[in-house]
Amino acid sequence: MTQEKIHKIILNIIAEIAPDEDISNVNPDVRLRDQLSLDSMDFLDIVMELRKKHGIEVPEADYPQLASLASCGKYLLPKFQEKGL
């Protein structure tokens, strides 16, 4: 698993939960909420999909670490590696 693959996973989840969003030009270093019309429920859906599809648990205290694609990659990479993905 690489950070780029994690970025794709997150973007695919966003495309599923917010199909009207244009994810083609998402800047990995800018907060997702600053680029896309995501509300707190959309964000929770992202966390739930990570758990449902990949078995990745994200404690509520760690939610701020998922603010941007880059921070998602850094935070989630060891979690995916623990799962052997």
GIMO-V73342 format. One line per field, one symbol per residue. burial: 1 if it has 24 or more other C-alpha atoms within 12 Angstrom, else 0. A space follows every 10 residues. Layout:
burial = ???
//
This chain:
burial = 0010011011 1011101000 0010010100 0110010100 0110011111 0001011100 0000011111 1111111011 00000
//
